[in-house]
């Protein structure tokens, strides 16, 4: 079942898995605000739960920390890093060495690490607000949300492969002893975010032409990167029920790995991954507003009209 996504904006300063396929229609609403430097900040997420829609504010979400990362080698347009928003791309927008993986840890929806490989991929652990390791529990319904940026539907990828029909496909799997637990996500498993699904113009950076693709997190944090241009991309969200991966109800998950599948010429481009509380299976889940969300609410009361956009189903 397809859902409407509402966006409220206010200006502020070789491994092989046997995998199942995810179910669509689990992300109901996403509220955002415009942060500094045109960053698209996350304020709250509403997802389907067995007792009804549940809304969680940014203060209730579990963050991630990247522990390993390798770039896909399946496409000729090797983009190692999706940088901060800037038009045109400028060196000042490029995060410095040691600060690049943090683009997945900043609660911004338009900063991203691109094209994790089909083997090593993007490995991450869950952390609390203080940066200490924690877990996400497998409760009823959606347990985490993966946000992803992708070119608008119908755009031909650099490889000349099939056109994009939504968010890029990826595989989400357990690590270590849970590596056999896996699920695959495709275009129909995403919901488009915003009136036009636009994550605004994003500056892209990557290794110079002819450079060997990034093979580790350490290399990613230290390799020289050059500006590749500015691209207007759409923003999508996929809700993840850990039961779909094969985790038992109540299981506590410490880490996961996200790999590109390679169905299209584009690798997956996760821009934010957050865990949700296992409790709160209805509308009673409290939203903890950010300052940006509070301003957004005041502007809404003053006449701001939010628009809705429903993603077209995959043919």
Rosetta blueprint (number, residue, H / E / L):
1 X L
2 X L
3 X L
4 X E
5 X E
6 X E
7 X L
8 X L
9 X L
10 X L
11 X E
12 X L
13 X L
14 X L
15 X L
16 X L
17 X L
18 X L
19 X L
20 X E
21 X E
22 X L
23 X L
24 X L
25 X L
26 X L
27 X E
28 X E
29 X E
30 X E
31 X E
32 X E
33 X E
34 X E
35 X L
36 X H
37 X H
38 X H
39 X L
40 X E
41 X E
42 X E
43 X E
44 X E
45 X E
46 X E
47 X E
48 X E
49 X E
50 X L
51 X L
52 X E
53 X E
54 X E
55 X E
56 X E
57 X E
58 X H
59 X H
60 X H
61 X L
62 X E
63 X E
64 X E
65 X E
66 X E
67 X E
68 X E
69 X E
70 X L
71 X E
72 X L
73 X L
74 X L
75 X L
76 X L
77 X L
78 X L
79 X L
80 X L
81 X E
82 X E
83 X L
84 X L
85 X L
86 X L
87 X L
88 X L
89 X L
90 X L
91 X H
92 X H
93 X H
94 X L
95 X L
96 X L
97 X L
98 X L
99 X L
100 X L
101 X H
102 X H
103 X H
104 X H
105 X L
106 X L
107 X L
108 X E
109 X L
110 X L
111 X L
112 X E
113 X L
114 X L
115 X L
116 X E
117 X L
118 X L
119 X L
120 X L
121 X L
122 X E
123 X E
124 X E
125 X E
126 X E
127 X E
128 X L
129 X L
130 X L
131 X L
132 X L
133 X E
134 X L
135 X L
136 X E
137 X E
138 X L
139 X L
140 X L
141 X L
142 X L
143 X L
144 X E
145 X E
146 X E
147 X E
148 X E
149 X E
150 X E
151 X L
152 X L
153 X L
154 X L
155 X L
156 X L
157 X L
158 X L
159 X L
160 X L
161 X L
162 X L
163 X L
164 X L
165 X L
166 X L
167 X L
168 X L
169 X L
170 X E
171 X E
172 X E
173 X E
174 X E
175 X L
176 X H
177 X H
178 X H
179 X L
180 X L
181 X L
182 X E
183 X E
184 X E
185 X E
186 X L
187 X H
188 X H
189 X H
190 X L
191 X E
192 X E
193 X L
194 X L
195 X L
196 X L
197 X L
198 X E
199 X E
200 X E
201 X E
202 X E
203 X E
204 X E
205 X E
206 X E
207 X L
208 X L
209 X L
210 X L
211 X L
212 X L
213 X L
214 X L
215 X L
216 X L
217 X H
218 X H
219 X H
220 X H
221 X H
222 X H
223 X L
224 X L
225 X L
226 X E
227 X E
228 X E
229 X E
230 X E
231 X E
232 X E
233 X E
234 X E
235 X E
236 X E
237 X E
238 X E
239 X E
240 X E
241 X L
242 X H
243 X H
244 X H
245 X H
246 X L
247 X L
248 X L
249 X L
250 X L
251 X L
252 X E
253 X E
254 X L
255 X E
256 X E
257 X E
258 X E
259 X E
260 X E
261 X L
262 X L
263 X L
264 X L
265 X L
266 X L
267 X L
268 X L
269 X L
270 X E
271 X E
272 X E
273 X E
274 X E
275 X E
276 X L
277 X L
278 X L
279 X L
280 X L
281 X L
282 X L
283 X L
284 X L
285 X L
286 X L
287 X L
288 X L
289 X L
290 X L
291 X H
292 X H
293 X H
294 X H
295 X H
296 X H
297 X H
298 X H
299 X H
300 X H
301 X H
302 X L
303 X L
304 X L
305 X L
306 X L
307 X L
308 X E
309 X E
310 X E
311 X L
312 X L
313 X L
314 X L
315 X L
